[in-house]
Amino acid sequence: MNETDIVKDFLVESYENLDRLDRDLVGLEKNPRDKDCLAGVFRTIHTIKGTCGFLGFNKLEKVAHVGENLLTRLRDGQLALNPEITTALLGMVDAVRQMLKEIAETGQDGEVDYPELRETLTRLQGAALAPTRAANDTASGAAKAAQAEGFSPGEDAAGADRASAIQPDEIGPAPAVAATGTNKGPAKESELRPRETVAETIRVGVNVLDKMMTLVGELVLARNQLLQISNTVEDAGLQAVSQRMNLIASELQEEVMKTRMQPIGNIWNQFPRTVRDVALGCGKEVGIEMEGKETELDKTIIEAIKDPLTHLVRNSVDHGIEVPEERVKAGKDRTGRLILRAFHEGGQVIIEISDDGAGLKEEQIRKKAVERGVVTADQVARMTEREIFNLIFLPGFSTAEKVTNVSGRGVGMDVVKTNVERIGGNVDLQSTPGRGTTVRVKIPLTLAIIPALVVTCAGERYAIPQVSLLELVRLEADEVTKGIELVHGAPVYRLRGRLLPLVYLNQELKLESDSRQAATGDGAVNIVVLQADERQFGLVVDQINDTEEIVVKPLRKQLKTVKTFAGSSIMGDGRVALILDVLGLAQRASVVTETRDRSLTEKTSEAAGTEEGKQTFLLFAGPGDSRMAIPLGTLARLEEFPVSHVEMSGSQWVTQYRGQILPLIRLTVALEERRNRLRALQAPPAADSGPIQVLVLNHDGRSFGLVVDRILDIIDDRADVRSAATRANVLYSAVIGERVTELLDIPAILRNADRNTTESTLATRSAEVAN
Amino acid sequence: MAHTSQFCTFYLDKLLFGVELKGVQEVIRSLEMTKVPLAPSVVSGLINLRGQIVTAVDLRRRLDLDPRAQGTLAMNVVVRSEDGAVSLLVDEIGDVVEVEGDSFEAPPETLRGSVRSMILGVHKLKDRLLHVLDIEKACQMTDGAETAIGR
């Protein structure tokens, strides 16, 4: 994004803001005690001032600055709103509007800097609580100022003319509006919007995209039903149509989805400039680093987090990072580091803004909080360090020693928090004195599409975001009593030697069915191993269904209090399923406590994670109950297909998998002696056998499925006791998990499979010729 | 309410209720519902309204009435609230009724408790009373009892 784009965005945004400002100010006049409304007005002006500050529109900034000063006094209750002040403020809005128009047309904020208006605004500030002057006098004065400077008839008409020259079809209405615009306050917003000469892109309302998205979702459901019907009806015409419909709907869905997704880099790109300007303004040296620029977010979210992020970045530079001399004194590099990081975690997007500055001063916050009456001294005494740090997100709180142009008005952080929470996210702050501060913004993937595991519990389906999923463990009925142990009543499972706390979904959700009873009765137990905030736990569910790409839809505001759900989604059959919030669930089940000891968890996970030289293997049964393994890293997924899904392509077993044809290689065939291989290869799948277990592997950009008899386990081992392979397609034998295990040579299997297929095709052909 | 206004009426436990017609998006028969565990008990579940996920509020529970008899299907009156569409579950749909403003009367002082805040008043129809429901209040998802305690 280059600078003109930034200016353009700024203009569009400011026009919208100004319109709201007009409404708010007028509303405020009717109801001067409306604190929220006043805070809204204040924030709007603050945003405009802030943005034009770093874009370099100094005159505009000046005007907004005096306006803001006046508003500060109003907000703090040092001044009461009266018509005089309102008129002056509206005059300011008009002046800002006029300057924006100048910027749109010339790129500069005009020649005039409204000395009269600024004087009026400054004087009103001083008027304090004793408004003795005749209200009429100043009001008309301000109006005059606005008229003289902002809306001189000639200028406005000229502007309108220029505009209509670009868009001839608007010649009719434009001058008329301009004429009325000269003698009353603000002209219509549409008249002031910058004119686009080339229309390669169109601004479309997000609500239109939302609607499209919803309708496409419905279309996909209807398509699914149509496909089901067409499969049962023998009609070539219908099948052809439904097939085409299928493709079109999929493509349409993809395209509509794309219209809404944007990489976060789009908003980050303007930060280097922001950082440079702010740093320059306060005599600091700051370098900015970005990770995860390409992380895609829904359009609505991108827009909603833009301002909060800008605030946080400016704050970090202004307050966080010290001036070069101080840094050198503290033994740090002269240049401060500001790191932006974005990534997906647990079905959410996490954005971190870290600086290596001085960190927050706990004592200072404590003092300020009490001084400002945000909390009582008693409360502060009982707070943890983290709680104290998070006090800065409360309204009216600012620790900056002096009010600077950039921040320190106590508006920044609470705006950040409100804006992030409005889209269902949260903000958290960690700080180490002398080392720096990290602000972590967690936002949901409101309308993103995520892969999820669908499970059933008490007859209802729930989706678990795949990102939190580590693995699935199934305990057969006879293993249950032995496998699940109790630590003073709390169920645990030994997963590769470590205790995994178990959480029963039905109990946490207070559902009717009881997995624990089912377990002791007849059934097996399904454990979904999940990761939440660096902790692992096993979620026991009734049934594991499948993985699916789901469209996340946010829950209604009032249901957001239920922290165990991250959203909802519509399933293939048209019914609604809830998406589990793994972290919320873990907190509910006390797997992670909100005020956990971070260093402790980090230490334990470090100790567990870095046992040197170990590799993770997937173990499965080969022919004749032999033990076979592949490194887990080569595995893309584990799947189970019913035999009816296996089709023959020539002599090759294949199946339809995620819109592709997946060749299936049978382990039994691959390990067969060469002379028997051909015969075995051509055998079609036995129709009556149970579902087949398939390891989906990727090699050299090719996907294929390896059909195995049974999956045994996943094991970490060094595998350093080795001996040479005894048969083809095997790399070597090794002791894994205390037993001799053969390691498969995947490239060789693929190579041989290719050769086999060719040979078998040739064999079939020659057989045909012979016949 | 000086002029005539139109109400979409429905029955709950034999009582006649109405919401202003202009606040009603649509009326549909019973839909499949997904329960929301841990949610306030007035939330019956979520329904898929042509791709839009809508929360269904059990009006009987919201109004502290006896629960609906087992096996009877509720109708959905989908209303537009500030926070998007909400489906109100009712027993049976009535007619659209047009009433004069002067037939309206505020609820009697003897109507107490949480329900009072949800009932704006009644229109005196010829043979019965039409309870006028406040859509926003009715869509709030707290249990009747909890509102009364002042949660």
Interface residues (C-beta under 8 A of the other chain):
Chain A: T214 L215 G217 E218 L221 E460 L509 K510 L511 K553 R556 K557 Q558 L559 V562 T564 F565 S568 I570 G574 R575 V576 A577 L578
Chain B: E32 M33 T34 K35 V36 P37 L38 A39 V43 G45 L46 I47 N48 R50 G51 Q52 I53 T55 D83 G84 V86 Q140 M141
